[in-house]
């Protein structure tokens, strides 16, 4: 067993006394109490006794520490600046090693402990991803010594007294001054109580002693915007979009599939993109798919040598360029009646481009730029370079065109025949990516296809289903039509911003989820592959098994739900349920022979099901019983549901429907 040496502990105190206040340590204790990675606008419930005992243990020098057992809680919500707090509280930026050493000054460690192990533990315990250390602290290395025995508190008092720390009352603070009250005492102590006193703290965190869920209407899902209809506020839509920006909305005609896409656009459309008539938001594009589409020319355009030779830019391509000009606003493409033509033929390039999404590296750093997502080009740069013949703006004094390269803003104005557009993002508009890299798929674009499965439409190939998130819309309660039949309207600015944030996507790969949620990472790595492997065992020998893409998107969906404050158990159950409904069951179809299980295979894997669908039903999460939280988010409830509440079908219920169809018709599939 190893401990931090007294010498290292004293050095750490000297290091942070000019840059960490008592409030800084109180803030750090709150981060520690959150028990999961910190995300802006996500509410946290914190055990106040754990916070108090942590502060008491490191800033009270008595040999016997005070123990708190009040049973009280703190309720906090962090702002988007939460990680900047430590850099704004002192004369210098605190060093991460000084902070970690003092925080663990009495902790026992394994014999092989290293300085790097200490930081990994700090990242886990204080819920600060290691990737953010550089934006929170000075990360310059420090010499840290580990010894076999723990120093006595009396010895530490003597050493601190030598450097001018008042230790007469045992309770010390972060800056040498005497502290009368106990560090962990919230009503009098300077560590927590003073966090309430200064208005500047609200730039970083809001702290309440009362449960804000009771004070402010009972909602803990801050990501869900206000003022939306019951159908469009369903978490499945938002969760699916934040997992992957390509959705299929399936259902019979008249269920409001295309209306939902329009509603998303209306609610998130800023004033500068709103049309005067109030009929078509500037962040919305309807593409009517035609039955004769058998290649991508109608969607992506083509090069023509007739007349004035050049590339023929389509409405879809122009809309993607427009989306690049306003990267903070979600843009929605509605591919209406998407399967009137073979999707894998006219949409092949987009399907492939979707799989190239990644966070690029910072221009001058090794780590990824998590604020941007890049793809391979969907339209080659040479076609945009041809637009360089367009006249540039002229200098008012000389009358001559400005001598500058053609910018993306110039391309946008040319394509839409505009003279000016003042609201274009200045940084984005000044780039020249279109003429150097080509048109990539903007990360703020959500493509939603509406589909109707009947004898006039085409079946989806497994390639398409594998790349999309499928949501089946049933008719629901017909009475709800009267609540949702009003004309769509634009929202006030504050609510627009809530919607814009609701569609923001954070993850592209599973590794990014694991890095953002280090405490849950081991459980995710263990549980998620096993859940999919169990499903694959049930589908063994069929063409319906799933692979890495589904696992990647399952992990991303769990990460999205963890960001929204769900527990790990609820996030996993709900995500597995959603993946069954959205990506696995839509692939499945066949006759009784397809789903039969041989005696040999049943004996080999140790199951007693007559067919694969029964096995899948057993593997599907039972949301109503095992996870009340997930059930509530899925439209169900732990207890009796309101008979007028629209119920979203669970995977178990959908599989039961497929089993009934198989028994009655000797053939079954996901689609009705």
Phi, psi and omega per residue, in radians:
X1 nan 2.370 -3.123
X2 -2.097 2.697 3.089
X3 -2.350 2.769 3.027
X4 -1.237 2.385 -3.091
X5 -1.279 2.715 3.100
X6 -1.056 -0.648 3.120
X7 -1.042 -0.785 3.141
X8 -1.169 -0.638 -3.130
X9 -1.165 -0.763 3.100
X10 -1.092 -0.748 3.121
X11 -1.073 -0.659 3.141
X12 -1.180 -0.686 3.105
X13 -1.088 -0.772 3.092
X14 -1.044 -0.619 -3.067
X15 -1.228 -0.633 -3.040
X16 -1.777 -0.069 -3.019
X17 -1.191 -0.328 3.098
X18 -1.693 -0.023 -3.057
X19 -2.441 -0.004 3.055
X20 -2.197 2.143 3.081
X21 -1.629 3.050 3.037
X22 -1.057 -0.699 3.107
X23 -1.080 -0.617 3.124
X24 -1.068 -0.745 3.120
X25 -1.230 -0.571 3.045
X26 -1.123 -0.716 3.104
X27 -1.100 -0.726 3.118
X28 -1.114 -0.669 3.109
X29 -1.123 -0.608 3.090
X30 -1.178 -0.734 3.068
X31 -1.004 -0.736 -3.135
X32 -1.105 -0.597 -3.094
X33 -1.342 -0.127 -3.065
X34 -1.299 -0.420 3.045
X35 1.193 0.116 3.060
X36 -2.787 2.928 -3.099
X37 -0.993 2.548 -3.062
X38 -1.505 2.286 3.087
X39 -2.362 2.410 -3.114
X40 -1.059 2.474 3.073
X41 1.199 0.060 3.093
X42 -1.618 2.223 -3.100
X43 -1.356 2.556 3.125
X44 -2.294 2.444 3.001
X45 -1.841 2.203 -2.994
X46 -2.126 2.309 3.072
X47 -1.254 1.964 -3.069
X48 -1.120 -0.588 -3.125
X49 -1.129 -0.650 3.105
X50 -1.141 -0.694 3.084
X51 -1.087 -0.832 -3.100
X52 -1.115 -0.758 -3.110
X53 -1.168 -0.613 3.089
X54 -1.086 -0.840 -3.129
X55 -1.156 -0.682 3.127
X56 -1.097 -0.679 -3.052
X57 -1.180 -0.566 -3.056
X58 -1.787 -0.319 -3.132
X59 -2.023 0.063 2.991
X60 -1.900 2.163 -3.024
X61 -1.662 0.162 3.077
X62 -1.168 2.635 3.089
X63 -1.211 -0.460 3.073
X64 -1.967 2.070 -3.072
X65 -1.512 2.601 3.066
X66 -1.266 2.394 3.130
X67 -1.915 2.320 3.136
X68 -1.821 2.418 -3.123
X69 -2.612 1.002 -3.068
X70 -1.510 -0.402 -3.070
X71 1.309 0.257 -3.108
X72 -1.642 2.837 -3.107
X73 -2.298 2.719 2.943
X74 -1.893 2.640 3.115
X75 -2.195 2.132 -3.007
X76 -2.318 2.639 2.997
X77 -2.355 2.230 -3.101
X78 -1.628 2.604 3.092
X79 -1.542 3.136 3.117
X80 -1.257 -0.173 3.134
X81 -1.770 0.250 -2.954
X82 -0.972 -0.630 -3.060
X83 -1.412 -0.099 3.136
X84 -1.576 -0.063 -3.001
X85 -1.011 -0.815 -2.983
X86 -1.181 -0.466 -3.133
X87 -1.356 -0.192 -3.040
X88 -1.898 0.101 -2.991
X89 -1.843 -0.134 -3.095
X90 -2.532 -3.023 3.141
X91 -1.274 -0.465 -3.113
X92 -2.339 2.896 3.036
X93 -1.408 2.218 -3.093
X94 -1.146 2.565 3.124
X95 -1.477 2.345 -3.077
X96 -1.069 -0.617 -3.118
X97 -1.250 -0.663 3.078
X98 -1.063 -0.765 -3.122
X99 -1.124 -0.806 -3.100
X100 -1.119 -0.727 -3.124
X101 -1.085 -0.805 -3.131
X102 -1.182 -0.676 3.132
X103 -1.093 -0.535 -3.097
X104 -1.964 0.474 -2.996
X105 -1.121 -0.343 3.140
X106 -2.029 0.151 -3.063
X107 -1.437 2.434 2.981
X108 -1.461 2.578 -3.129
X109 -2.307 2.848 3.060
X110 -1.169 2.765 -3.064
X111 -1.090 -0.487 -3.081
X112 -1.682 0.380 -3.110
X113 -1.050 2.454 3.086
X114 -2.184 2.957 3.098
X115 -1.062 -0.670 3.131
X116 -1.174 -0.642 3.089
X117 -1.088 -0.639 3.141
X118 -1.082 -0.738 3.137
X119 -1.214 -0.631 3.091
X120 -1.094 -0.736 3.105
X121 -1.129 -0.719 3.114
X122 -1.065 -0.744 3.125
X123 -1.047 -0.761 -3.138
X124 -1.197 -0.842 -3.004
X125 -1.248 -0.598 -3.080
X126 -1.807 0.147 2.968
X127 1.016 0.615 3.066
X128 -2.001 1.922 3.128
X129 -0.954 2.413 -3.122
X130 -1.001 -0.454 3.126
X131 -1.172 -0.293 -3.134
X132 -1.728 -0.056 -3.104
X133 -0.949 -0.733 -3.090
X134 -1.137 -0.480 3.123
X135 -1.539 -0.168 3.134
X136 -1.830 -0.690 -2.942
X137 -2.345 2.892 2.874
X138 -1.337 2.220 -3.048
X139 -1.878 0.348 3.095
X140 -1.094 2.365 -3.091
X141 -1.087 2.622 3.056
X142 -2.212 2.617 3.013
X143 -1.343 2.171 -3.131
X144 -2.171 2.277 -3.087
X145 -1.926 2.311 3.061
X146 -1.942 2.392 -3.097
X147 -2.240 3.026 -3.030
X148 -1.451 -0.396 -3.076
X149 -2.226 2.659 3.121
X150 -1.519 2.280 3.108
X151 -1.116 2.627 3.030
X152 -1.339 2.616 3.137
X153 -1.082 -0.551 3.122
X154 -1.093 -0.668 3.111
X155 -1.170 -0.714 3.122
X156 -1.121 -0.677 3.098
X157 -1.016 -0.765 -3.137
X158 -1.069 -0.798 -3.116
X159 -1.162 -0.680 3.116
X160 -1.186 -0.632 3.107
X161 -1.084 -0.607 3.139
X162 -1.132 -0.479 3.139
X163 -1.721 0.238 3.011
X164 1.640 0.236 3.130
X165 -1.504 2.275 3.102
X166 -1.336 1.886 -3.101
X167 -1.943 0.292 -3.026
X168 -1.141 -0.488 -3.125
X169 -1.916 0.324 3.123
X170 1.201 -0.674 -3.121
X171 -1.450 2.106 3.127
X172 -1.979 2.946 3.061
X173 -2.138 -2.992 -3.023
X174 -1.462 -0.111 -3.028
X175 -2.354 0.614 3.012
X176 1.347 -0.257 -3.082
X177 -1.379 2.678 -3.111
X178 -1.265 2.486 3.081
X179 -2.055 2.162 -3.113
X180 -1.447 -0.873 -3.102
X181 -1.345 2.792 3.095
X182 -1.155 2.495 -3.117
X183 -0.994 -0.623 -3.070
X184 -1.558 0.018 -3.117
X185 -1.404 1.931 -3.004
X186 -1.243 -0.542 -3.041
X187 -1.330 -0.426 -3.099
X188 -2.214 -0.469 -3.011
X189 -1.177 2.592 -3.094
X190 -1.397 -0.114 -3.049
X191 -1.394 -0.776 -3.101
X192 -1.872 -0.789 -3.029
X193 -0.997 -0.695 -3.105
X194 -1.256 -0.233 3.050
X195 -1.136 -0.458 3.133
X196 -1.403 -0.360 -2.954
X197 -1.379 -0.571 -3.043
X198 -1.709 2.342 3.119
X199 -1.187 -0.439 -3.069
X200 -1.114 -0.402 -3.111
X201 -1.129 -0.478 -3.105
X202 -1.185 -0.217 3.009
X203 -1.195 -0.330 -3.038
X204 -2.062 -0.659 -3.073
X205 -2.764 2.557 2.985
X206 -1.869 2.224 -3.066
X207 -2.108 2.198 3.067
X208 -2.196 2.620 2.999
X209 -1.610 -0.240 3.095
X210 -1.792 2.650 -3.116
X211 -1.259 1.917 -3.101
X212 -1.103 -0.337 3.113
X213 -1.146 -0.517 3.085
X214 -1.487 -0.561 -3.079
X215 -1.369 -0.549 -3.008
X216 -2.113 0.696 2.924
X217 1.643 0.088 2.995
X218 1.444 0.058 -3.120
X219 -1.644 2.268 3.058
X220 -1.925 -0.066 -3.057
X221 -1.680 1.373 -3.063
X222 -1.087 -0.414 -3.084
X223 -1.238 -0.342 -3.086
X224 -1.480 2.094 -3.071
X225 -1.199 2.864 3.109
X226 -1.566 2.904 2.981
X227 1.224 0.619 -3.128
X228 -2.079 2.760 3.107
X229 -1.261 2.799 -3.107
X230 -1.010 -0.706 -3.056
X231 -1.206 -0.794 -3.071
X232 -1.356 -0.288 3.102
X233 -1.529 0.004 3.113
X234 -0.984 2.203 -3.066
X235 -1.017 -0.418 -3.104
X236 -1.069 -0.672 3.140
X237 -1.138 -0.884 -3.103
X238 -1.133 -0.737 -3.139
X239 -1.113 -0.737 3.138
X240 -1.116 -0.759 -3.127
X241 -1.133 -0.666 -3.131
X242 -1.329 -0.238 3.058
X243 -1.508 -0.757 3.133
X244 -2.732 2.392 -3.015
X245 -1.487 0.611 3.104
X246 -2.441 1.949 -3.094
X247 -2.084 2.615 2.923
X248 -2.016 2.135 3.043
X249 -1.789 1.950 -3.049
X250 -1.900 2.559 3.095
X251 2.835 2.974 3.140
X252 -1.198 2.830 -3.129
X253 -1.088 2.503 3.048
X254 1.561 0.143 -3.132
X255 -1.572 0.002 3.047
X256 1.558 0.499 -3.097
X257 -1.147 -0.911 -3.117
X258 -1.225 -0.498 3.122
X259 -1.119 -0.642 3.137
X260 -1.079 -0.722 3.128
X261 -1.095 -0.767 3.106
X262 -1.093 -0.678 -3.131
X263 -1.136 -0.731 3.071
X264 -0.972 -0.761 -3.108
X265 -1.176 -0.782 3.132
X266 -1.019 -0.799 -3.026
X267 -1.220 -0.467 -3.065
X268 -1.843 0.064 -3.037
X269 -1.429 2.106 3.099
X270 -1.271 2.862 -3.037
X271 -1.014 -0.679 -3.058
X272 -1.250 -0.134 3.072
X273 -1.942 0.068 -3.108
X274 -1.431 2.463 3.079
X275 -1.508 2.639 -3.080
X276 -1.147 -0.573 -3.103
X277 -1.319 -0.320 3.135
X278 1.259 0.525 -3.106
X279 -1.969 -0.569 -3.060
X280 -2.376 1.819 3.116
X281 -1.071 2.593 -3.135
X282 -1.227 -0.198 3.099
X283 -1.801 0.430 -3.113
X284 -2.261 2.407 3.112
X285 -2.433 2.105 3.075
X286 -1.687 2.172 3.073
X287 -2.006 2.003 3.140
X288 -1.529 1.938 -3.105
X289 -1.294 2.355 -3.140
X290 -1.819 2.597 -3.121
X291 -1.096 -0.353 -3.082
X292 -1.628 0.237 3.107
X293 -1.405 1.918 3.115
X294 -2.179 0.098 2.961
X295 -2.621 -3.103 -2.966
X296 -1.580 0.086 -3.024
X297 -1.121 -0.651 -3.133
X298 -1.194 -0.455 -3.093
X299 -1.650 -0.804 -3.017
X300 -1.810 -0.137 3.136
X301 1.553 -3.049 -3.070
X302 -2.860 2.849 3.110
X303 -1.614 2.222 -3.119
X304 -2.051 2.433 3.080
X305 -1.822 0.074 3.110
X306 -1.474 2.547 3.131
X307 1.064 -2.272 3.059
X308 -1.445 1.795 -3.036
X309 -1.022 2.526 3.103
X310 2.798 3.048 -3.122
X311 -1.354 2.360 3.118
X312 -1.633 1.778 -3.085
X313 -1.428 2.282 -3.107
X314 -1.581 2.988 3.094
X315 -1.026 -0.664 -3.128
X316 -1.137 -0.801 -3.122
X317 -1.152 -0.757 3.111
X318 -1.056 -0.664 -3.141
X319 -1.144 -0.658 3.092
X320 -1.135 -0.701 3.086
X321 -1.099 -0.732 3.107
X322 -1.070 -0.724 3.137
X323 -1.070 -0.586 3.114
X324 -1.134 -0.459 -3.117
X325 -1.324 -0.370 -3.082
X326 -2.269 1.201 -2.962
X327 -1.171 -0.272 -3.126
X328 -1.559 -0.055 -3.110
X329 -1.896 2.290 3.052
X330 -1.259 2.373 3.096
X331 -1.992 2.403 -3.021
X332 -2.102 2.197 3.025
X333 -1.845 2.146 3.071
X334 -1.831 1.904 3.044
X335 -1.538 1.660 -3.007
X336 -1.334 2.323 -3.079
X337 0.912 0.970 -2.971
X338 -1.021 -0.587 -3.059
X339 -1.698 0.376 2.944
X340 -1.160 -0.438 3.050
X341 -2.129 2.800 3.139
X342 -1.124 1.957 -3.021
X343 -1.062 -0.738 -3.066
X344 -1.186 -0.170 3.101
X345 -1.610 -0.971 -3.070
X346 -1.441 -0.240 -3.060
X347 -1.978 0.217 -3.001
X348 -1.051 -0.783 -3.100
X349 -1.098 -0.728 -3.130
X350 -1.154 -0.717 3.112
X351 -1.024 -0.692 3.131
X352 -1.257 -0.725 -3.126
X353 -1.101 -0.635 3.134
X354 -0.961 -0.597 -3.073
X355 -1.445 0.001 3.110
X356 -1.759 0.108 -3.107
X357 -1.096 2.423 3.084
X358 -2.815 2.770 3.002
X359 -1.502 2.060 -3.136
X360 -1.285 2.894 3.078
X361 -1.348 2.646 2.998
X362 -1.035 2.552 -3.125
X363 -0.958 -0.625 -3.078
X364 -2.129 0.524 -3.125
X365 -2.613 2.796 -3.127
X366 -1.446 -0.445 -3.064
X367 -1.381 2.826 -3.070
X368 -1.327 2.633 3.028
X369 -1.548 1.709 -3.028
X370 -1.314 -0.064 3.135
X371 -1.546 -0.151 -3.094
X372 -2.308 2.650 3.015
X373 -2.219 2.232 3.141
X374 -1.967 2.658 3.047
X375 -2.309 3.025 2.942
X376 -1.166 2.711 -3.109
X377 -1.188 2.472 3.088
X378 -1.688 -0.439 3.013
X379 -2.268 2.279 -3.042
X380 -1.177 2.599 -3.087
X381 -1.088 -0.499 -3.045
X382 -1.086 -0.531 -3.125
X383 -1.263 -0.491 3.069
X384 -1.411 -0.529 3.100
X385 -1.130 -0.502 3.119
X386 -1.121 -0.394 3.107
X387 -1.335 -0.038 -3.125
X388 -1.155 -0.226 3.101
X389 -1.290 -0.210 3.127
X390 -1.097 2.557 3.112
X391 -1.239 2.394 3.082
X392 -1.507 2.899 3.095
X393 -1.056 2.568 -3.081
X394 -1.772 2.589 3.056
X395 -1.248 2.235 -3.059
X396 -1.113 -0.496 -3.094
X397 -1.460 -0.751 -3.055
X398 -1.671 -0.368 -3.081
X399 1.320 0.080 -3.116
X400 -1.736 2.609 3.092
X401 -1.085 2.550 3.066
X402 -1.111 2.400 3.126
X403 -1.555 1.524 -3.130
X404 -2.621 2.785 3.116
X405 -1.212 2.712 3.114
X406 -1.198 2.160 -3.106
X407 -1.673 2.930 3.074
X408 -1.089 -0.570 3.092
X409 -1.092 -0.718 3.102
X410 -1.063 -0.750 3.134
X411 -1.057 -0.802 -3.125
X412 -1.049 -0.843 -3.125
X413 -1.082 -0.672 3.135
X414 -1.147 -0.794 -3.090
X415 -1.106 -0.607 -3.102
X416 -1.734 0.067 3.111
X417 1.111 0.652 -3.101
X418 -1.810 2.685 3.056
X419 -1.581 -0.665 -3.124
X420 -2.724 2.734 3.082
X421 -2.632 1.660 -2.954
X422 -1.238 -0.387 -3.051
X423 -1.480 -0.001 3.140
X424 -1.060 2.372 3.088
X425 -1.000 2.119 -3.005
X426 -1.066 -0.781 -3.109
X427 -1.118 -0.762 -3.109
X428 -1.220 -0.746 -3.086
X429 -1.132 -0.428 -3.120
X430 -1.501 -0.080 3.127
X431 -1.273 2.910 3.078
X432 -2.201 0.600 -3.078
X433 -1.144 -0.659 -3.079
X434 -1.076 -0.645 -3.108
X435 -1.574 -0.156 3.134
X436 -1.954 -0.661 -3.101
X437 -1.936 -0.382 -3.049
X438 1.665 -3.091 -3.124
X439 -1.561 1.934 3.026
X440 -1.620 2.886 -3.120
X441 -1.341 2.009 -3.106
X442 -1.104 2.479 -3.100
X443 -1.257 -0.340 -3.131
X444 -1.558 0.126 3.110
X445 -1.667 2.252 3.048
X446 -1.966 2.136 3.132
X447 -1.775 2.120 -3.106
X448 -2.191 2.092 3.096
X449 -1.769 2.303 3.034
X450 -1.662 2.350 -3.052
X451 -2.327 2.554 3.125
X452 -2.334 1.999 -3.053
X453 -1.563 1.784 3.032
X454 -2.584 -2.956 -3.036
X455 -1.319 -0.044 3.094
X456 -1.708 -0.040 -3.037
X457 -2.080 2.956 -3.127
X458 -1.712 2.545 3.023
X459 -1.200 2.669 3.067
X460 -1.522 2.366 3.021
X461 -1.306 2.817 3.120
X462 -1.139 -0.467 3.087
X463 -1.056 -0.760 -3.121
X464 -1.199 -0.845 -3.102
X465 -1.081 -0.629 -3.115
X466 -1.152 -0.436 -3.083
X467 -1.760 -0.042 -3.074
X468 -2.058 2.843 2.966
X469 -1.839 2.024 -3.056
X470 -1.723 2.248 3.061
X471 -2.152 2.111 3.136
X472 -1.564 2.175 3.126
X473 -1.825 1.962 3.052
X474 -1.525 2.971 -3.093
X475 -1.025 -0.657 3.134
X476 1.272 -2.908 -3.133
X477 -1.364 2.077 -3.062
X478 -1.127 -0.430 3.122
X479 -1.089 -0.463 -3.108
X480 -1.124 -0.306 3.139
X481 -1.054 -0.615 -3.078
X482 -1.253 -0.423 3.076
X483 -1.415 -0.439 -3.029
X484 -1.949 0.256 -3.068
X485 -1.612 0.018 3.116
X486 -1.206 2.743 3.076
X487 -1.124 2.508 3.107
X488 -1.248 2.429 -3.080
X489 -2.326 2.703 3.062
X490 -1.293 2.643 -3.094
X491 -1.749 2.848 2.990
X492 -1.065 2.780 -3.014
X493 -0.993 -0.731 -3.093
X494 -1.071 -0.737 3.141
X495 -1.264 -0.559 3.046
X496 -1.003 -0.800 -3.098
X497 -1.124 -0.615 3.087
X498 -1.086 -0.757 3.117
X499 -1.146 -0.732 3.137
X500 -1.032 -0.697 3.108
X501 -1.214 -0.551 -3.089
X502 -1.092 -0.501 -3.091
X503 -1.672 -0.020 -3.097
X504 -1.154 2.332 3.141
X505 -1.832 2.408 -3.064
X506 -1.885 -0.556 -2.979
X507 -2.027 2.556 2.986
X508 -2.081 -0.550 -3.114
X509 -2.190 2.784 3.100
X510 -1.108 -0.608 -3.134
X511 -1.041 -0.610 3.125
X512 -1.161 -0.601 3.072
X513 -1.146 -0.787 -3.124
X514 -1.091 -0.671 3.135
X515 -1.205 -0.642 -3.124
X516 -1.306 -0.414 -3.104
X517 -2.222 1.183 -3.050
X518 -1.089 -0.547 -3.120
X519 -1.199 -0.560 -3.116
X520 -1.655 -0.072 -2.993
X521 -1.021 -0.812 -3.102
X522 -1.081 -0.733 3.115
X523 -1.115 -0.713 -3.142
X524 -1.125 -0.781 -3.133
X525 -1.109 -0.559 -3.119
X526 -1.454 -0.774 -2.978
X527 -1.439 -0.779 -2.989
X528 -1.135 -0.830 3.076
X529 -1.054 -0.643 -3.130
X530 -1.143 -0.685 3.134
X531 -1.110 -0.728 3.134
X532 -1.277 -0.595 3.101
X533 -1.132 -0.625 3.063
X534 -1.104 -0.723 3.099
X535 -1.130 -0.710 3.118
X536 -1.145 -0.574 3.080
X537 -1.106 -0.649 3.109
X538 -1.217 -0.467 -3.102
X539 -1.763 0.111 -3.099
X540 -0.966 2.316 3.134
X541 1.561 -0.016 3.081
X542 -1.971 2.908 3.090
X543 -1.462 0.278 -3.019
X544 -1.804 0.054 3.139
X545 -1.115 2.672 -3.112
X546 -1.945 2.862 -3.057
X547 -2.375 -2.593 -2.939
X548 -1.081 -0.634 -3.085
X549 -1.071 -0.742 3.138
X550 -1.170 -0.694 3.101
X551 -1.111 -0.719 3.120
X552 -1.057 -0.798 -3.090
X553 -1.317 -0.511 3.021
X554 -1.092 -0.775 3.133
X555 -1.115 -0.719 3.117
X556 -1.092 -0.745 -3.141
X557 -1.104 -0.703 3.069
X558 -1.072 -0.744 3.112
X559 -1.052 -0.710 3.100
X560 -1.062 -0.742 -3.120
X561 -1.253 -0.604 3.056
X562 -1.135 -0.672 3.084
X563 -1.048 -0.554 -3.115
X564 -1.465 0.096 3.046
X565 1.613 0.144 3.120
X566 -1.308 2.699 3.049
X567 -1.244 2.808 -3.121
X568 -1.072 -0.756 -3.124
X569 -1.077 -0.817 -3.136
X570 -1.142 -0.690 -3.123
X571 -1.113 -0.743 -3.128
X572 -1.192 -0.830 -3.126
X573 -1.057 -0.818 -3.124
X574 -1.128 -0.685 -3.114
X575 -1.203 -0.715 3.085
X576 -1.106 -0.747 3.077
X577 -1.008 -0.817 -3.127
X578 -1.133 -0.699 -3.135
X579 -1.155 -0.631 3.052
X580 -1.071 -0.811 -3.098
X581 -1.253 -0.656 -2.974
X582 -1.610 -0.462 -2.988
X583 -2.306 -0.448 -3.030
X584 -1.740 -0.943 -3.117
X585 -1.096 -0.631 3.109
X586 -1.077 -0.306 3.127
X587 -1.430 -0.281 -2.888
X588 -1.640 2.271 2.989
X589 -2.810 2.650 3.122
X590 2.814 3.124 -3.140
X591 -1.708 -3.062 -3.068
X592 -1.057 -0.607 -3.141
X593 -1.144 -0.635 3.137
X594 -1.059 -0.647 -3.017
X595 -1.709 -0.032 -3.131
X596 -1.235 2.532 3.089
X597 -1.907 2.204 3.124
X598 -1.242 2.702 3.120
X599 -1.059 -0.687 -3.126
X600 -1.089 -0.759 -3.120
X601 -1.208 -0.677 3.115
X602 -1.073 -0.722 3.116
X603 -1.194 -0.641 -3.101
X604 -1.139 -0.758 -3.073
X605 -1.672 -0.129 3.053
X606 1.313 0.723 3.074
X607 -2.143 2.860 -3.082
X608 -2.235 0.556 3.131
X609 -1.551 2.580 3.139
X610 -1.383 -0.524 3.112
X611 -2.540 2.943 -3.033
X612 -1.156 -0.598 -3.125
X613 -1.151 -0.659 3.064
X614 -1.084 -0.674 3.118
X615 -1.145 -0.801 3.101
X616 -1.050 -0.708 3.122
X617 -1.052 -0.675 3.117
X618 -1.182 -0.557 -3.130
X619 -1.396 -0.389 -3.115
X620 -1.155 2.404 3.140
X621 -1.042 2.424 3.067
X622 -1.618 1.512 -3.003
X623 -1.133 -0.626 -3.072
X624 -1.196 -0.425 -3.077
X625 -1.889 -0.871 -2.986
X626 -1.430 -0.404 -3.058
X627 -2.503 1.448 -3.123
X628 -0.963 -0.634 3.136
X629 -1.102 -0.785 3.125
X630 -1.169 -0.626 3.130
X631 -1.082 -0.761 3.134
X632 -1.084 -0.682 -3.138
X633 -1.305 -0.288 -3.132
X634 -1.647 0.044 -3.125
X635 1.706 -0.153 3.082
X636 -1.647 -2.873 3.123
X637 -2.755 2.766 3.139
X638 -1.250 -0.498 3.117
X639 -1.983 -2.852 3.129
X640 -1.064 2.364 -3.114
X641 -1.595 2.680 3.027
X642 -1.077 2.253 -3.061
X643 -1.139 -0.383 3.133
X644 -1.602 -0.087 -3.129
X645 -1.345 2.311 3.110
X646 -1.209 2.286 -3.061
X647 -1.875 2.202 3.082
X648 -1.524 2.238 -3.063
X649 -1.101 2.359 3.068
X650 -1.523 2.941 3.129
X651 -1.096 -0.704 3.116
X652 -1.022 -0.772 -3.114
X653 -1.183 -0.665 3.118
X654 -1.153 -0.726 3.121
X655 -1.124 -0.679 3.093
X656 -1.079 -0.679 3.068
X657 -1.079 -0.728 3.129
X658 -1.180 -0.627 3.103
X659 -1.144 -0.761 3.111
X660 -1.048 -0.715 3.135
X661 -1.142 -0.668 3.116
X662 -1.134 -0.737 -3.131
X663 -1.168 -0.611 -3.079
X664 -1.479 -0.568 -2.997
X665 -2.090 -0.050 -3.078
X666 1.104 0.232 3.098
X667 -2.655 2.539 3.121
X668 -2.596 2.804 3.032
X669 -2.787 2.997 -3.133
X670 -1.170 -0.765 -3.028
X671 -1.299 2.387 -3.131
X672 -1.208 nan nan
